[in-house]
Amino acid sequence: MEVSEVSCELRTEFMEQLLEASGSPPVFLEIDVLLGQRLARAKARLDRLERDLVTRDYSALATARVEFALASRAMADHLIACGLTEDDND
């Protein structure tokens, strides 16, 4: 299904109103490329190991889960340092 270009265009004023109303952080964040690559590699490896039902290596699967958790945490720490946080009430 193809989406028309008209339906994808929003006026700049409308987008600014949406961001102000939602209290969202700036749209553009500087994301560390190395952290992103680490997270993507960890997720891809974990997915591959979880799908492999025939030669399941539980040690490798546990290691992949730990690496994915560490990579996720590192990315979250980076995003928090960039100012992307929720309310303190969470």
Secondary structure, DSSP 8 states (H G I E B T S, - for coil): ----HHHH---HHHHHHHHHHHT---S-----HHHHHHHHHHHHHHHHHHH--TT--HHHHHHHHHHHHHHHHHHHHHHHHTT----TT-
